[in-house]
Structure formats: C-alpha cells, structure tokens
C-alpha cells in the first residue's frame, strides 16, 4: 500500500495533470482497489459500515489532504484532495462519500475556521482516522434554504451553549465522533445569526435519532441527529458567534468543487465496465461492441466523462486558493455550482447509457453497474439541488450584467 508523497500545486498544464498529480491519483486508485472494492457488495446489500477502514486510510496518509503536516495532514491542496476522492470513487463510491464528508466538510472546515486550540485538539485524531467527522447543516424543514429556515438554536448559558433542534440526512452521522454543527444564536439576525459548534458524540443531550436507509450510497452511513438541551462548551464555538454564514458559504463552495470528482470517479468506472461488457458480451454471433448503436452509446459516454474531467480539474484548481470568507459570491461561487451541476448531470447520462449497454444485467440489483446507477441521483440533490445551482449561476451572471 502506498502513501501519498510529494506536494501538489496548481495544475502544471491548463488542460492536464502534472506527473505529481498523476501519482496522487494512481496511488489513491490503487489503495481503493485493494482496500475498498471487495467491501462494496456487502456495504450496499446490508448498509454495513466497516469499522477498521478509517484507521487504515489514516495510516496510509489519505486523510487531512489539505491540512498542514503539523496537525497530521498531508499539506497538499484542493486539487490533490479531489484526485484522492476521484480515485476512491472509482472503486467504492459509498466509502468515497464518507471520506469527503469527514475530510472536507468537517476536518478541513475546522482547520480553516477553528482556533489553534481546536486544531490541536481534533485534527490529529481525524487525520489519523481515529475519529470520524460529520457536518450537521440540513434540517427536516430546511434543505435548500438551510440558513434561512434553520430552527436549531444555541443559547449561551455561562461557559456553555445549549443546543436544541435536529439535523437530517447527515452523512457519517450515525458513526461520527466529531460533528461540526450549525445553530441559530440570534433569531433576530436571520441567516446572519448562525454560529458553528464542534459537538462530540458523547456530549449529554446529543443522540442519533435514526439511521436512514437510502436508494444509493447505501454503505455510507446517513442519519437524523437530535439535540435536546445539549450542553456544548463555549470553547467549541467555531469562528465566533454569529459568524457561521462565512463558515457555511466558503465550505459549501469547496464542497461543491469536491463533489464533482466524486461524480467523475463513478462515471469513469461505469465507462470502463461498459467497454469491457461490450467487448465480451456476444449476440448474433459477435460482440455487442461491433454494433454501431452500442458504439454510439460508448462514444457519448466517453465525451461526457472527458468534458466533466476538464471542468472538474479546472474548478478544483480555481477553488484551491479560496480563503476564509471569500466563498458564497462571485465567480468561484458560480463556477463551483456549475462544475457539480455538470458533473452530476453527466454522470447521470453516463449511467443511464451504461445500464442500456448492460441490458438485463444492468437491471439486476446486485450488479455493479446497477449499484452505480442507483448512486447518481444523490449528486443532483446534495449540496444544493440542480435547480439551486442554476439559481446561483444565473444570479451571479445577472449581477455581472448590472455592474
């Protein structure tokens, strides 16, 4: 098993990866193929979570990609993190989703916005895979309008904040040790009265209400979380009181940039499986790959994968230097929304064609291509639906026209 080594900067070529970035992708691909792929069937069939995998990921240097080495990370950039995610997604997309929720949504957010004491306390264990992270934003009545409709509250009480409310659809929620949770600290300020808190799983008043069963990404643990007079130490406030919007928006742009390589890895695997199937499956005395209509489907899939690849890498490179507070507006806000929108829709198209190429085999629940097909819809919903992404893009375009 290989560790990540070396450092990654912005793409050496505008249109391709440099040698160092190729090595990162190849190492992640090889590790995932050896360590994750054989777990995929059981994770999907039973919604099973392998407890020993996160420590193994940490031992091999695949956590804390964007976190400095002094906290146990790899000290690389967002491009490198995206390449690791792409390589993981090829072989076990459920584990890849759990990885990005832990590494990007939680650990990287704590690094970018947390105090030095918070970094020292939480990041080494998270980078080693000893503790699992999650992000708690979405609520039962607040999805696309997560900030404006947030009902979870946090009230200052001496040296603690008292949290009350619930979160839903939380990736890693049922297995998380450390959660970055958003709550309203000032109702009068609306979205600008939100704060972020680090909540540990053993905190009194915190519980997992239920583990949710899903259509796809079934091995990735998703749950509903409850906060009932949950007393969180004041030193667990992240980024200052009523400063949660900056934490959320900058994090969302990075999250959207990172979902695109997850889609890309799934689409790459679907194309690979379809080409192999077209070569080996015989009908009318010849491989189905010799039929022009099957060839047309493969060609369309290839174009979708390659265009998604180019857009994904370009936006990862643009988002890599994003500083605290610079997200949520401008070109990068538009670009990240566009990249995940395109990657998700392209992956949906690729998987639709992949099932068609596989015919009856693709319709069987236990087949790998069926497992990949069932994964596609989440990426058109999570981190802002396709419709919300279009609103973001159009809104930024129209602002530009006004200027």
C-alpha positions as CSV (number, residue, x, y, z in Angstrom):
1,X,0.0,0.0,0.0
2,X,1.3,3.4,-1.0
3,X,1.4,6.7,0.9
4,X,0.8,10.0,-0.8
5,X,4.1,11.7,-1.2
6,X,5.3,14.9,-2.7
7,X,3.4,18.2,-3.0
8,X,0.8,19.3,-5.4
9,X,0.3,22.9,-6.6
10,X,-2.0,24.2,-9.3
11,X,-2.2,22.1,-12.4
12,X,1.1,22.1,-14.3
13,X,-0.8,22.3,-17.6
14,X,-4.0,24.1,-18.1
15,X,-5.6,21.0,-19.6
16,X,-3.9,18.1,-17.9
17,X,-2.5,16.8,-14.6
18,X,1.2,17.0,-14.0
19,X,3.3,14.0,-13.0
20,X,3.0,14.6,-9.3
21,X,-0.8,14.8,-9.5
22,X,-1.0,11.7,-11.7
23,X,0.9,9.9,-8.9
24,X,-1.6,11.0,-6.3
25,X,-4.5,9.8,-8.4
26,X,-2.8,6.5,-9.2
27,X,-1.9,5.9,-5.5
28,X,-5.5,6.6,-4.4
29,X,-6.8,4.4,-7.2
30,X,-4.5,1.5,-6.2
31,X,-5.3,1.8,-2.5
32,X,-9.1,1.9,-3.1
33,X,-9.0,-1.0,-5.4
34,X,-7.0,-3.1,-2.9
35,X,-8.8,-2.0,0.3
36,X,-12.4,-0.8,-0.6
37,X,-13.6,-2.7,-3.7
38,X,-14.2,-6.0,-2.0
39,X,-16.3,-4.3,0.6
40,X,-18.7,-2.7,-1.9
41,X,-21.2,-5.6,-2.2
42,X,-21.8,-6.0,1.5
43,X,-21.9,-2.3,2.2
44,X,-24.6,-1.9,-0.5
45,X,-26.6,-5.1,0.4
46,X,-26.6,-4.6,4.2
47,X,-25.8,-0.8,4.6
48,X,-22.9,-2.2,6.5
49,X,-20.1,0.0,7.9
50,X,-16.5,-1.5,8.1
51,X,-15.1,-0.1,11.4
52,X,-11.5,-0.8,10.6
53,X,-11.3,1.1,7.3
54,X,-10.9,4.7,8.5
55,X,-7.8,3.9,10.6
56,X,-6.3,2.2,7.6
57,X,-7.0,5.2,5.4
58,X,-5.2,7.4,8.0
59,X,-2.3,5.0,8.3
60,X,-1.7,5.4,4.5
61,X,-1.8,9.2,4.5
62,X,-5.1,9.7,2.7
63,X,-6.7,11.9,5.4
64,X,-6.1,15.6,6.0
65,X,-5.1,16.2,2.4
66,X,-5.5,20.0,2.7
67,X,-4.4,20.1,6.3
68,X,-0.7,21.0,7.2
69,X,1.6,18.3,8.4
70,X,1.9,19.8,11.9
71,X,-1.7,18.7,12.6
72,X,-1.2,15.2,11.0
73,X,-2.3,16.1,7.5
74,X,-0.6,15.8,4.1
75,X,-0.1,19.5,3.5
76,X,-1.4,19.4,-0.1
77,X,-4.1,21.4,-1.9
78,X,-7.7,21.0,-3.0
79,X,-6.7,19.6,-6.4
80,X,-4.9,16.8,-4.6
81,X,-7.9,16.2,-2.4
82,X,-10.1,16.0,-5.4
83,X,-7.8,13.4,-7.1
84,X,-7.9,11.2,-4.0
85,X,-11.7,11.4,-4.0
86,X,-11.8,10.6,-7.7
87,X,-9.6,7.5,-7.2
88,X,-11.6,6.3,-4.2
89,X,-15.0,6.8,-6.0
90,X,-13.9,4.5,-8.9
91,X,-13.9,1.5,-6.5
92,X,-16.3,2.3,-3.7
93,X,-18.4,5.4,-4.0
94,X,-20.1,4.9,-0.6
95,X,-16.7,5.0,1.1
96,X,-15.6,7.9,-1.0
97,X,-18.7,9.9,0.2
98,X,-17.9,9.0,3.8
99,X,-14.3,10.2,3.2
100,X,-15.2,13.6,1.7
101,X,-17.8,14.3,4.5
102,X,-15.1,13.6,7.1
103,X,-12.1,15.1,5.4
104,X,-13.5,18.2,3.6
105,X,-16.8,19.0,5.2
106,X,-15.6,18.5,8.8
107,X,-11.9,18.4,9.2
108,X,-10.9,21.0,6.6
109,X,-13.7,23.3,7.9
110,X,-12.2,23.0,11.4
111,X,-8.8,23.8,10.1
112,X,-9.9,26.8,8.0
113,X,-12.1,28.3,10.7
114,X,-11.2,26.8,14.0
115,X,-8.9,28.2,16.7
116,X,-5.4,26.9,17.3
117,X,-6.6,25.0,20.3
118,X,-9.4,23.4,18.3
119,X,-7.0,22.4,15.6
120,X,-4.6,20.8,18.1
121,X,-7.4,19.0,19.9
122,X,-9.3,17.5,17.0
123,X,-7.3,17.4,13.8
124,X,-4.5,14.8,14.7
125,X,-7.1,12.2,15.5
126,X,-9.2,13.0,12.4
127,X,-6.2,12.9,10.2
128,X,-5.2,9.5,11.6
129,X,-8.7,8.1,11.1
130,X,-9.1,7.5,14.9
131,X,-12.1,9.8,14.9
132,X,-14.8,10.2,12.3
133,X,-16.1,13.6,11.3
134,X,-19.5,14.9,10.0
135,X,-21.2,18.1,9.1
136,X,-24.6,19.0,10.6
137,X,-26.4,21.6,8.5
138,X,-29.6,20.3,6.8
139,X,-32.8,20.1,8.9
140,X,-36.2,18.3,8.4
141,X,-37.8,21.7,7.3
142,X,-34.7,23.3,5.9
143,X,-33.0,21.8,2.9
144,X,-32.2,24.2,0.0
145,X,-33.0,27.1,2.4
146,X,-30.7,25.7,5.1
147,X,-29.8,29.0,6.6
148,X,-33.0,31.0,6.3
149,X,-35.2,28.2,7.7
150,X,-32.8,26.8,10.3
151,X,-34.6,26.0,13.6
152,X,-31.9,24.5,15.7
153,X,-30.9,27.1,18.3
154,X,-27.9,27.6,20.6
155,X,-28.4,29.7,23.8
156,X,-25.4,30.9,25.8
157,X,-25.5,29.6,29.4
158,X,-22.4,30.5,31.3
159,X,-19.4,28.6,29.9
160,X,-21.7,26.5,27.6
161,X,-24.1,26.9,24.7
162,X,-27.3,24.9,25.0
163,X,-28.3,23.4,21.6
164,X,-31.9,22.3,20.8
165,X,-33.1,21.0,17.5
166,X,-32.5,18.3,14.9
167,X,-30.5,17.7,11.7
168,X,-31.3,15.2,9.0
169,X,-29.6,13.5,6.0
170,X,-26.3,13.8,7.8
171,X,-23.5,11.8,6.1
172,X,-21.5,9.9,8.7
173,X,-24.0,11.0,11.4
174,X,-24.6,7.5,12.9
175,X,-20.8,6.8,13.2
176,X,-19.3,10.2,13.8
177,X,-17.2,11.1,16.8
178,X,-16.8,14.8,15.9
179,X,-19.6,16.9,14.3
180,X,-19.5,20.5,13.0
181,X,-23.0,21.7,13.8
182,X,-24.7,24.9,12.8
183,X,-27.3,26.6,15.1
184,X,-29.0,30.0,15.4
185,X,-27.6,32.1,18.2
186,X,-29.6,35.2,17.3
187,X,-33.0,34.8,15.8
188,X,-33.4,38.5,15.0
189,X,-30.5,38.4,12.6
190,X,-31.9,35.6,10.5
191,X,-29.2,33.8,8.4
192,X,-26.6,36.2,9.9
193,X,-27.4,35.0,13.4
194,X,-26.0,31.5,12.9
195,X,-22.9,30.0,14.6
196,X,-20.9,26.8,14.2
197,X,-20.0,24.4,17.0
198,X,-17.9,21.3,17.4
199,X,-20.1,18.7,19.1
200,X,-18.6,15.4,20.3
201,X,-20.7,12.3,20.2
202,X,-20.7,11.7,23.9
203,X,-22.0,15.2,24.7
204,X,-25.0,14.9,27.0
205,X,-28.2,15.8,25.1
206,X,-26.9,14.6,21.7
207,X,-28.2,11.5,20.1
208,X,-28.7,9.7,16.8
209,X,-32.5,9.5,16.3
210,X,-32.3,7.1,13.4
211,X,-30.1,5.7,10.7
212,X,-31.7,6.3,7.3
213,X,-32.0,3.7,4.5
214,X,-31.2,5.0,1.1
215,X,-31.6,4.1,-2.6
216,X,-27.9,4.6,-3.3
217,X,-24.6,5.2,-1.5
218,X,-26.0,2.6,1.0
219,X,-22.8,1.8,2.8
220,X,-22.3,5.5,3.6
221,X,-24.0,5.9,7.0
222,X,-26.7,8.7,7.0
223,X,-28.8,9.7,9.9
224,X,-31.0,12.1,11.8
225,X,-29.4,13.8,14.8
226,X,-31.2,15.2,17.9
227,X,-30.0,18.0,20.2
228,X,-32.0,18.1,23.4
229,X,-30.6,20.6,25.9
230,X,-27.2,19.6,24.5
231,X,-24.6,21.5,26.5
232,X,-21.6,22.3,24.4
233,X,-18.5,24.0,25.9
234,X,-18.2,27.7,24.8
235,X,-14.6,26.9,23.6
236,X,-16.2,24.7,20.9
237,X,-17.6,27.7,19.1
238,X,-16.0,27.9,15.7
239,X,-15.2,31.2,14.0
240,X,-17.0,33.4,16.5
241,X,-20.6,34.0,17.5
242,X,-23.0,34.8,14.6
243,X,-20.1,34.2,12.1
244,X,-21.5,30.9,10.8
245,X,-22.5,32.2,7.4
246,X,-18.9,32.8,6.4
247,X,-18.1,29.3,7.6
248,X,-21.0,27.8,5.7
249,X,-20.7,29.6,2.4
250,X,-16.9,29.1,2.0
251,X,-17.3,25.5,3.0
252,X,-20.2,25.0,0.5
253,X,-18.1,26.3,-2.4
254,X,-15.4,23.9,-1.5
255,X,-17.9,21.1,-1.0
256,X,-19.4,21.6,-4.5
257,X,-15.9,21.7,-6.1
258,X,-15.2,18.4,-4.3
259,X,-18.4,16.6,-5.3
260,X,-17.5,16.9,-9.0
261,X,-14.5,14.5,-8.7
262,X,-16.7,12.0,-6.8
263,X,-19.1,12.1,-9.8
264,X,-16.2,11.8,-12.2
265,X,-14.8,8.6,-10.5
266,X,-18.2,6.9,-10.7
267,X,-18.6,7.9,-14.4
268,X,-15.1,6.6,-15.2
269,X,-15.9,3.2,-13.6
270,X,-19.2,3.0,-15.5
271,X,-17.5,3.6,-18.8
272,X,-14.8,1.1,-18.0
273,X,-17.4,-1.6,-17.1
274,X,-19.4,-0.8,-20.3
275,X,-16.4,-1.1,-22.6
276,X,-15.4,-4.4,-21.1
277,X,-19.0,-5.7,-21.3
278,X,-19.3,-4.6,-25.0
279,X,-16.1,-6.5,-25.8
280,X,-17.2,-9.7,-24.1
281,X,-21.0,-9.9,-24.4
282,X,-21.9,-11.7,-27.6
283,X,-25.2,-11.6,-29.5
284,X,-25.9,-12.8,-33.0
285,X,-22.5,-14.4,-33.1
286,X,-20.4,-11.3,-32.4
287,X,-19.5,-8.9,-29.6
288,X,-22.2,-6.3,-29.0
289,X,-19.4,-3.7,-29.3
290,X,-19.3,-4.4,-33.0
291,X,-22.9,-2.9,-33.4
292,X,-22.9,0.7,-34.3
293,X,-25.7,1.7,-31.8
294,X,-23.7,0.3,-28.9
295,X,-20.6,2.1,-30.3
296,X,-22.6,5.3,-30.3
297,X,-23.6,4.9,-26.7
298,X,-19.9,4.3,-25.7
299,X,-18.8,7.3,-27.6
300,X,-21.4,9.5,-25.9
301,X,-20.3,8.2,-22.5
302,X,-16.7,9.0,-23.3
303,X,-17.5,12.6,-24.3
304,X,-19.4,13.1,-21.1
305,X,-16.6,11.7,-18.9
306,X,-13.9,13.8,-20.6
307,X,-15.8,17.1,-20.6
308,X,-16.6,16.5,-16.9
309,X,-12.9,15.8,-16.2
310,X,-11.8,19.0,-17.8
311,X,-14.3,21.1,-16.0
312,X,-13.8,19.4,-12.6
313,X,-10.0,19.9,-12.7
314,X,-10.3,23.5,-13.8
315,X,-12.6,24.4,-10.9
316,X,-10.7,22.5,-8.3
317,X,-7.6,24.5,-9.3
318,X,-9.6,27.8,-9.2
319,X,-11.0,26.9,-5.8
320,X,-7.8,25.7,-4.2
321,X,-6.6,29.1,-3.0
322,X,-10.0,30.1,-1.7
323,X,-9.6,32.0,1.6
324,X,-11.8,32.2,4.6
325,X,-14.8,34.4,3.9
326,X,-14.3,34.6,0.1
327,X,-16.8,31.9,-0.7
328,X,-20.5,32.4,-1.3
329,X,-20.2,35.1,-4.0
330,X,-18.5,36.0,-7.3
331,X,-17.0,33.8,-10.0
332,X,-15.9,31.0,-7.7
333,X,-19.5,30.7,-6.3
334,X,-20.8,30.4,-9.8
335,X,-18.0,28.0,-11.0
336,X,-18.4,25.5,-8.2
337,X,-22.1,25.4,-8.7
338,X,-21.6,24.9,-12.4
339,X,-19.0,22.2,-12.0
340,X,-21.0,20.0,-9.7
341,X,-24.2,20.6,-11.7
342,X,-22.5,19.5,-14.9
343,X,-20.6,16.6,-13.3
344,X,-23.8,15.2,-11.7
345,X,-25.8,15.5,-14.9
346,X,-23.1,14.0,-17.0
347,X,-22.7,11.1,-14.6
348,X,-26.5,10.5,-14.7
349,X,-26.3,10.4,-18.5
350,X,-23.3,8.0,-18.5
351,X,-25.0,5.6,-16.0
352,X,-28.3,5.7,-18.0
353,X,-26.4,4.6,-21.1
354,X,-24.2,2.1,-19.1
355,X,-27.3,0.3,-17.9
356,X,-28.6,0.2,-21.5
357,X,-25.4,-1.3,-22.7
358,X,-25.5,-3.9,-20.0
359,X,-29.2,-4.8,-20.8
360,X,-30.8,-7.2,-18.3
361,X,-27.6,-7.5,-16.3
362,X,-27.7,-3.8,-15.6
363,X,-31.2,-4.1,-14.3
364,X,-30.3,-6.6,-11.6
365,X,-29.9,-5.1,-8.2
366,X,-26.7,-7.0,-7.3
367,X,-24.7,-6.0,-10.4
368,X,-22.0,-3.3,-10.0
369,X,-23.5,-1.2,-12.8
370,X,-26.9,-1.2,-11.0
371,X,-25.2,-0.1,-7.8
372,X,-23.5,2.8,-9.6
373,X,-26.8,3.7,-11.4
374,X,-28.6,4.0,-8.0
375,X,-25.9,6.4,-6.8
376,X,-26.4,9.1,-9.4
377,X,-29.5,10.9,-8.1
378,X,-27.9,12.0,-4.8
379,X,-25.4,14.1,-6.6
380,X,-28.2,16.1,-8.3
381,X,-29.7,16.8,-4.8
382,X,-26.9,17.1,-2.3
383,X,-25.1,20.3,-1.5
384,X,-27.8,22.2,-3.2
385,X,-30.1,20.7,-5.9
386,X,-29.6,21.2,-9.6
387,X,-32.3,23.9,-9.5
388,X,-30.5,25.8,-6.7
389,X,-27.2,25.5,-8.7
390,X,-28.9,27.1,-11.7
391,X,-30.2,29.9,-9.5
392,X,-26.7,30.6,-8.2
393,X,-25.2,30.6,-11.7
394,X,-28.0,32.9,-13.1
395,X,-27.8,35.2,-10.1
396,X,-24.1,35.7,-10.5
397,X,-24.4,36.3,-14.2
398,X,-27.1,38.9,-13.7
399,X,-25.1,40.7,-11.0
400,X,-22.3,40.9,-13.6
401,X,-24.6,42.5,-16.1
402,X,-25.7,45.1,-13.5
403,X,-22.1,46.0,-12.9
